[in-house]
């Protein structure tokens, strides 16, 4: 089996879908995770959470490094909470280094083999490609979760760094966008959480604790709060494109409202396409696959 060699760039520690995406990738035999980089509010803290997960999942050799906090254009970041930090202890690993440099080095070491999956704001990816334009010819492709296309609207990853999004849209390399339009319909239903909670292994216990921290930090501990699988869907489409029921090339632009505070992603009619956009997926089959993998069963 030809594995997908992946860099996972994320903002783990707030919304639970980044945790679920990393666990999903680690439990998927189709993926060879090469590096994990973190972005947005307090990247070092986020990197510690990712490193704890890798250690707990028996993958301490996967390199982790914190990336950029400020936006691509130097603007102050849109701050997000990090409720997942509650799982950390003094004994957990503390990653060092530079996430952007790690991304560049990994791609150069494995030319034409690396898929970069961006499931946080896309600051690190934009900066890596700006600093090292040779990567444009040796990155296999980008898979990006973000944007809302129909109707055009705000979405967290674009809001947190619209300049990075605008920069990436126009770069000449293979790109697949997995927008809010499709991800928001995919859920890890509460009826399935019991399989995770009762598994009793260190890796499932850690995911359980992070899920509970998210429920407590965001929703007053509501055990029925169901994660939306924004980021895991992007991971799944890297190795199982048959989940895509429909996609189309589009010309995307970032636009701002009159107050310049809510960037949106707009498809330009008759514009030259600059990215492939997923517009429909097999939601049920994906949700079934995710539910199997998150407890450690290869589907």
N, C-alpha and C positions, 0 to 999 in steps of 0.2 A: 504494500500500500504506500503510495506516494503521499507523504505527510505535508501539510501546509505549515511552512515555517513562518512564525508570527511574532511580531512585536505588538504588545497590547498597551496602548497609551490611554490612560484613564484618570478619573478623579474619584477613586475609591474612598469610601468612608462616610459618605452622606447618603444619597439615594442608594438603596440596596442593590439596584440592578448591576452596578459595577462589581460588587462582591459575587453576585450570581454569575456574571459573565466570566470572571476569572475562574471560579469553581467549575463552571461548564467547560471552559477551555482545558483545564487541568484534567478533567474526567473524560475528555474526548480523545480517543486514540488517533484520530485523523490529524490532530494538531501537534506540532512540535513548537512549544513556546520557547522563544529565543531570548526575550527580554521583556521587562515590564517597566514602563515609565509613568510618572505621575505629574499632574498638572492642576492649576488653579489653587485656591486657598490652601496654604501650608503644604506644599508638595512633600517636604520631608516627613511630615506626620502621615500623609497618605502612603508614602513609600514604606513606612514601618508596618502599616496594616497589610499591604501587599506582601511584604517579606514574611510576616507572620503566617499568612496563608500559604505561601510557597513552602515554608519550613514544615508546617503542619501537614501539608499534602505530600510531603516527602520529595520536594523538588527544590532544595536549597541552592542547587547549582545555577538556577535561572537568575540571571543578573537583573537587579532592580536599582533604579536611580531616580531621585527626584528631579523634576524638570522645572519649568518656568511658572512663576506666580503672576507676574504682570502680563498684560495682554500683548499681542504681537506688535502693536503700534506703540507700546510703552505705557498705555493707559493703565490705571489702577484696575485690579481684578474685581469682578463681581463676586463677593464673598459667599461661600456656601458653608453650612455647618459640617462637622466631622463627628457625628455621633458614634461612628465605629471605633473611635479611639478608646472607648471604654474597655475593649478586649485586650489592650496592650499591657504588658508588664515590663519590669526592668530587665528581665532576662531575654526579651525578644530582640531579634537582630535590628540594627540601625543602619540602613543602607547609606552609602556615601556616593559621591560622584555627581555627574552631570547627565541628566536624562537626555538632553539634546545630543550631547557627544556620544552617549551610549547608542542612541538610535543611528547616528551617522556611522559609527564604527561597525555596528551589527550588519547594516546594509552593505557596507563596503567589503566586509569579510565574507558575505554570502551574496554576491551579485546575482541579480535576476531570480532570487529565490525567496525574498522576504515580502510578506504581506503585512502592511502596517494597518492595524485596526484602531481607529480613533473613536473612543466612546466617552471621552470628556470633551471639553472645548479643544480646538485643534491647534493651540499655540505651539506646542513642542514640534508638531509635524511641520507646520509652516516655517518655523525657525530653522529646523534641520534642513529643509529643502532650500531655504534661502542661503544658509551658510555653506551648504555643499550642493551646488547645482548639478554636480555629476550624478547625484542620486536620482535625478529625473530619468536617467536612462537605465538605471540598474535596480530600482524598486520594482518588484513584480506588479504590485497594485496597492491602492489605498481603498480601504473599506471604512466608510465614515457613517456614524450614527448621528443624525441631527437634521435640523430644518423641518419646516412644515410647508408643504407645497400647495395643497388644495383643500381649503382656500389658503392663500399665503398668510402666514401668521408667525408669531414669536415662538421660539423653542429654546430651551435652556442652553445647549451647547453653542448655538449661534449667538444668543444674547451675551454669553460670557466672553466671547471674543469674535465679534463680527468681522474685524479686520483680517483675522486668520482665515475665516471662512471665505471671504471675498478673494483672498490671495490664492487659496487652494483651488477654488473653482476654476480658475483660469490657467492653472499649470498643465502643461502637456504631458500627462502620464495617465495610465488607466486608473479610473476612479469609479467606485460604486457607492451611491448614497442610499442609506436605509433611513428614511425620514419618519417623523412622528406619525404621519398618515397611516403607516402600516404597523409600527411598533406599539402604538397605544391600544391596539386591540388584542395584544398577546399578554396573557396573565399566568402567573403561578398561583392557582386558585387555593384558597384556604383549606379546601377539602383534601388537598394533596400535601399539606404541610406535615401531616402526621407521619408520613413516610420518612421525611427528613428528621423530625424530632425524635423518632423512636429508633433510628439506626444505631446510635450509640457509639460511633467511631469518632476519633479526635477531629477528623476533617468535617464530618457532618455536625458535630457539636459546635465547632467554630462557626460554621455557616449559620447554624441555628441561633447562636448567641448574637451574631451580627444582625440577623433578621429581627430578633427581639429588640436589640438596641435601636434599630430603625423604627420599629413600631412604637417604642416608648418615646424616642426622641421627637418623632414627627406626629404621632397619632395617639398620644396618651395611653400607650400600651394596648391598643385595640388588637386582639389576636386574630380578628377577622380581616384585618387590612391586608390586601393582596398586592404583592409586587407586580408592577407592569414590567414586562420583559424587553424593554427597549434595547439594552446593550447585549443581552444574550442572543437576541435575534441577529444582530450584526455578526456576532461570532459564528453562529450556525450557518449563515449564508456563505461564509468563507469556504467551508468544506462540503456543504450540501446545497449547491445551486439549484437542485431540483425543487427545493422549497419555494423558489421564486415562481410565482404563477404569471407574473407580468412585470416587465420593466420597459423603460424607454429612455432614449437619450434626450436630454433637455439642456437648454441654455439657462443657467441659474445666475441670479444676481442678488446681492444683499442691498436692501433698501431700508431707509429709516422713515419714521413718521415725522410730522412737523416738529415735534419736541425732541427729536434725535435720541430718544431713550429706548425705543423698542424696535430693534432691527428685525426685519422679516426676510424670508427667502422667497423670491419671486421667479417663476418660470417666464422667460421672455418669448413670446410667440414669434415664430419665424427667425429666432436668433440662432446663431451657430452653436450646436450642442457642445457643452463642455464637461458633461458628466452623465453617467448612466444612473437612472433613478428607479428604485424598486417601487412599484405601485400596487402590487398584490402578492400575498404569500399564502401558503397552505398553513393557516394558523393552527388548526387542530393537530396536524402531524408534528408541527414544531413544538407545540405545548406538550404533547406526549413524549417526544424525544427529550425535551428539557427535563421533565419530571423524572424520567428514567436516569438521566445522566447526573442530576444534582445529588442523588443518593449513591452514586458510584456504579450504577449499572450501565454498561455500554449497550446502547439500543441496537 
